[in-house]
Amino acid sequence: MTRLRTAIRYAALTAGLAIVAGPFLWTLLGSFKTDAEIRREPPTFLPLRWIADNYTSLLERMDVVTATFNSAVVAGVVVASNLLFCSLVAYALTKLDFGAGRLVFGLVLLQMMVPAIVLLIPQFVTVASLGLADTYAGIVLPGLVTPLGVFLMRQFMGEIPDEIVHAARVDGAGEFRIFFRVVLPLCKPVLATLGLITFMASWNNFIWPAVVAQHEDMYTLPVALANLSTRETAHYGVLLAGVIVVITPVLLLFVLLQRYFVQGVATAGLK
């Protein structure tokens, strides 16, 4: 009976893996097929003839280098700012005698319930009024601090014993020194989790960069790929190659930080 349950469990996990990984594998394999083979009936899973022309055509038809640089700059700034500012807010909410802490945390939770699309127009009006449209600053400004980041960091820092902070204060350490030298090193798992989540959200973000960026030299990868798709609707292989280029950095980062991601979610987000 135990073996039967184990077999059923593994069969269910295998089926789930196929459902989740199937579209990605089809996209990856499709990027090495000709357009004629992609349209073939019945479809093929493995390419009949492996080609790399789709990636070559992608480099010729889309400025991949500029779009990748723009995505890297935006994602890097957003990740760094969230790691710093969300941690500072969480430290103030959990380790300082902050009378309005409950109110501030309640506002953070309320912000998490507001759909991002609702804030699109007010944010664009604000950015345009500041003269930041079509700039890196305009693209990164709404994502510098996120409610989810504050929530994760607050949940994790709340589990750090207050005695550690009190001991550092007795030794004469200031609040910033305690934050950077005592508390922050203990937050590596949740920092990795927040960094990965923020990177994925920023790297894959399409709507906001598409609204703010008005010239191709400011397009991020998702925006540049969407712009390419409007011109190359018949070249499915090229578009599939573009999809692989967009999602590969996210997958590599997840593989590198998978252990910290699971640990951070288990110790922070689920408490």
C-alpha positions as CSV (number, residue, x, y, z in Angstrom):
1,M,0.0,0.0,0.0
2,T,2.9,2.3,0.8
3,R,4.5,1.7,-2.5
4,L,1.2,2.3,-4.3
5,R,0.8,5.7,-2.5
6,T,4.4,6.6,-3.4
7,A,3.8,5.7,-7.0
8,I,0.7,7.7,-7.2
9,R,2.4,10.7,-5.5
10,Y,5.3,10.6,-8.0
11,A,2.9,10.2,-10.9
12,A,1.0,13.3,-9.8
13,L,4.2,15.3,-9.4
14,T,5.4,14.2,-12.8
15,A,2.1,15.2,-14.3
16,G,2.3,18.6,-12.6
17,L,5.9,19.1,-13.8
18,A,4.8,18.3,-17.4
19,I,2.0,20.9,-17.1
20,V,4.2,23.6,-15.8
21,A,7.4,22.9,-17.8
22,G,5.6,21.8,-21.0
23,P,5.0,25.3,-22.5
24,F,8.5,26.4,-21.7
25,L,10.0,23.3,-23.3
26,W,7.8,23.8,-26.4
27,T,8.9,27.4,-26.6
28,L,12.6,26.5,-26.2
29,L,12.4,23.7,-28.9
30,G,10.3,25.9,-31.1
31,S,13.0,28.6,-31.2
32,F,15.2,26.1,-33.0
33,K,12.5,25.2,-35.6
34,T,11.7,26.8,-39.0
35,D,8.4,28.7,-39.3
36,A,7.1,26.0,-41.6
37,E,7.7,23.3,-39.0
38,I,6.1,25.4,-36.3
39,R,2.9,25.6,-38.4
40,R,3.1,21.9,-39.3
41,E,0.0,19.7,-38.7
42,P,0.3,17.6,-36.7
43,P,2.9,19.6,-34.7
44,T,6.3,18.1,-33.8
45,F,7.8,18.3,-30.4
46,L,11.5,17.9,-31.2
47,P,12.8,19.9,-34.2
48,L,13.3,17.8,-37.4
49,R,16.3,20.0,-38.1
50,W,18.0,22.1,-35.5
51,I,18.7,25.7,-36.6
52,A,20.0,28.8,-34.9
53,D,18.8,31.2,-37.6
54,N,16.0,32.5,-35.3
55,Y,18.4,33.9,-32.8
56,T,20.5,35.4,-35.6
57,S,17.4,37.0,-37.0
58,L,16.4,38.3,-33.6
59,L,19.7,40.1,-33.2
60,E,19.2,41.7,-36.7
61,R,15.6,42.7,-36.2
62,M,15.7,43.9,-32.5
63,D,18.3,45.8,-30.6
64,V,18.7,43.1,-28.0
65,V,21.8,44.6,-26.4
66,T,20.2,48.0,-25.7
67,A,17.0,46.4,-24.5
68,T,18.9,44.0,-22.2
69,F,21.0,46.9,-20.8
70,N,17.8,48.9,-20.1
71,S,16.2,45.9,-18.4
72,A,19.3,45.2,-16.3
73,V,19.6,48.9,-15.2
74,V,15.9,49.1,-14.2
75,A,15.9,45.7,-12.5
76,G,19.2,46.4,-10.7
77,V,18.1,49.7,-9.3
78,V,14.7,48.4,-8.3
79,V,16.2,45.4,-6.5
80,A,18.8,47.4,-4.7
81,S,16.4,50.0,-3.6
82,N,13.9,47.5,-2.3
83,L,16.5,45.5,-0.4
84,L,17.6,48.7,1.3
85,F,14.4,50.7,1.9
86,C,12.1,47.8,2.7
87,S,14.7,46.6,5.2
88,L,14.9,50.1,6.8
89,V,11.1,50.3,7.1
90,A,10.9,46.8,8.6
91,Y,13.6,47.7,11.1
92,A,11.7,50.8,12.2
93,L,8.5,48.8,12.5
94,T,10.0,46.0,14.5
95,K,13.0,47.3,16.5
96,L,12.2,50.9,17.2
97,D,9.8,52.4,19.6
98,F,7.5,53.6,16.8
99,G,4.1,54.7,18.1
100,A,2.4,54.7,14.7
101,G,3.9,51.3,13.8
102,R,0.6,49.5,13.7
103,L,-1.0,52.2,11.6
104,V,1.9,52.2,9.1
105,F,1.9,48.4,8.8
106,G,-1.9,48.5,8.3
107,L,-1.4,51.0,5.4
108,V,1.2,48.7,3.9
109,L,-1.3,45.8,4.0
110,L,-4.0,48.0,2.5
111,Q,-1.6,49.0,-0.3
112,M,-1.1,45.3,-1.1
113,M,-4.8,44.9,-1.7
114,V,-4.9,47.7,-4.3
115,P,-4.5,46.4,-7.9
116,A,-1.4,47.9,-9.6
117,I,-3.4,48.8,-12.7
118,V,-5.5,51.2,-10.5
119,L,-2.4,53.3,-9.8
120,L,-1.2,53.4,-13.4
121,I,-2.7,56.7,-14.4
122,P,-1.9,58.6,-11.2
123,Q,1.7,57.4,-11.3
124,F,2.0,58.4,-15.0
125,V,0.6,61.8,-14.3
126,T,3.1,62.2,-11.4
127,V,6.1,61.0,-13.4
128,A,5.1,63.2,-16.4
129,S,4.6,66.3,-14.2
130,L,8.2,65.7,-12.8
131,G,9.5,65.6,-16.4
132,L,10.7,62.0,-15.9
133,A,8.8,60.4,-18.8
134,D,11.1,58.4,-21.1
135,T,13.9,58.2,-18.6
136,Y,15.3,55.5,-16.3
137,A,14.2,57.5,-13.3
138,G,10.6,57.5,-14.5
139,I,10.6,53.7,-15.1
140,V,12.1,52.8,-11.7
141,L,10.3,55.4,-9.5
142,P,7.1,53.5,-8.8
143,G,9.0,50.3,-7.9
144,L,11.6,51.7,-5.5
145,V,9.7,50.4,-2.5
146,T,7.0,47.7,-2.6
147,P,4.4,46.7,0.0
148,L,5.3,43.1,-0.4
149,G,8.9,43.8,0.3
150,V,8.1,45.7,3.5
151,F,5.7,42.8,4.6
152,L,8.3,40.1,4.0
153,M,11.1,42.0,5.8
154,R,8.8,42.9,8.7
155,Q,7.7,39.3,9.2
156,F,11.3,38.1,9.2
157,M,12.8,40.8,11.4
158,G,10.0,40.4,13.9
159,E,11.5,36.9,14.6
160,I,14.9,38.3,15.4
161,P,15.3,38.5,19.2
162,D,15.1,42.0,20.5
163,E,17.8,41.1,23.1
164,I,20.4,41.1,20.3
165,V,19.5,44.7,19.4
166,H,19.4,45.8,23.1
167,A,22.8,44.3,23.7
168,A,24.3,46.2,20.7
169,R,22.7,49.4,22.1
170,V,24.3,48.8,25.5
171,D,27.7,48.4,23.8
172,G,27.2,51.9,22.3
173,A,26.3,51.0,18.7
174,G,24.0,53.4,16.9
175,E,20.9,52.4,15.1
176,F,22.4,52.4,11.6
177,R,25.4,50.4,12.8
178,I,23.0,47.9,14.5
179,F,21.0,47.7,11.3
180,F,23.9,47.1,8.9
181,R,26.2,45.1,11.2
182,V,23.8,43.1,13.3
183,V,20.3,42.8,11.9
184,L,20.9,42.8,8.1
185,P,23.4,39.9,8.1
186,L,20.8,37.7,9.8
187,C,18.3,38.5,7.0
188,K,20.2,36.8,4.1
189,P,17.4,34.2,3.3
190,V,14.6,36.8,3.2
191,L,16.9,39.3,1.3
192,A,17.5,36.6,-1.3
193,T,13.8,35.9,-1.5
194,L,12.9,39.6,-1.8
195,G,15.6,40.2,-4.4
196,L,14.4,37.3,-6.6
197,I,10.8,38.3,-6.4
198,T,11.6,41.9,-7.1
199,F,13.9,41.0,-10.0
200,M,11.3,38.8,-11.6
201,A,8.6,41.5,-11.3
202,S,10.8,44.2,-12.6
203,W,12.4,42.2,-15.4
204,N,9.0,40.9,-16.7
205,N,7.2,44.2,-16.2
206,F,5.6,45.3,-19.4
207,I,2.8,47.8,-18.9
208,W,4.6,50.5,-16.9
209,P,7.8,50.6,-19.1
210,A,5.6,50.5,-22.2
211,V,3.7,53.6,-21.0
212,V,6.7,55.6,-19.8
213,A,9.3,54.7,-22.5
214,Q,8.4,56.6,-25.6
215,H,11.5,55.8,-27.8
216,E,13.0,52.5,-28.7
217,D,16.3,53.3,-27.1
218,M,14.5,53.2,-23.7
219,Y,12.6,50.0,-24.3
220,T,13.1,47.1,-21.9
221,L,13.2,43.5,-23.2
222,P,9.5,42.8,-22.8
223,V,8.5,46.1,-24.5
224,A,11.0,45.6,-27.3
225,L,9.8,42.0,-27.9
226,A,6.2,43.2,-28.0
227,N,7.2,45.9,-30.5
228,L,8.9,43.3,-32.6
229,S,5.8,41.1,-32.5
230,T,3.7,43.8,-34.1
231,R,6.1,43.9,-37.0
232,E,7.1,40.2,-37.3
233,T,3.7,38.5,-36.7
234,A,4.5,35.7,-39.3
235,H,8.0,34.9,-37.9
236,Y,7.1,32.7,-35.0
237,G,10.5,31.2,-34.6
238,V,12.1,34.7,-34.1
239,L,9.4,35.6,-31.5
240,L,10.0,32.3,-29.7
241,A,13.7,33.0,-29.6
242,G,12.9,36.4,-28.1
243,V,10.8,34.8,-25.4
244,I,13.7,32.6,-24.5
245,V,16.1,35.5,-24.3
246,V,13.7,37.4,-22.0
247,I,13.0,34.5,-19.5
248,T,16.5,32.9,-19.4
249,P,18.0,35.4,-16.8
250,V,15.1,34.9,-14.5
251,L,15.4,31.1,-14.6
252,L,19.2,31.3,-14.0
253,L,18.7,33.6,-11.0
254,F,16.0,31.3,-9.6
255,V,18.3,28.3,-9.9
256,L,21.1,30.1,-8.1
257,L,18.9,31.4,-5.3
258,Q,16.4,28.6,-5.0
259,R,17.6,27.4,-1.6
260,Y,17.5,30.8,-0.1
261,F,14.1,31.5,-1.8
262,V,12.5,28.5,-0.2
263,Q,14.1,29.2,3.2
264,G,13.1,32.8,3.1
265,V,9.4,32.1,2.2
266,A,9.2,29.4,4.9
267,T,10.6,31.7,7.6
268,A,9.0,35.0,6.7
269,G,6.0,34.9,4.4
270,L,4.2,32.0,6.1
271,K,4.5,33.1,9.7
